[in-house]
Amino acid sequence: MAQGIAYGDLYGVRGREMDLACMGAHAVRSLEIAVCSEVLAVGIVSWVLIATTAPIWLRLSIGLTLAIVVTFLTYVTIRGL
């Protein structure tokens, strides 16, 4: 079996371990894209829903804080950290 793996490696044939590593890397990249999209969405929704009479720095800080907390909880739930 070791000779088959070595022979395949010489000719550039990827093994099962390489396929699993590539799929894992793509899954983590997709998770990072989803988390960034969620930050943007939560920030925009909270920006719109906070009263417009509030100062802009308060609206911005509440929106960013809420986005970070929600995204962190989502990331922890999916990754199981």
Helices and strands as residue ranges (DSSP letters): H 2-10, H 16-49, H 56-79
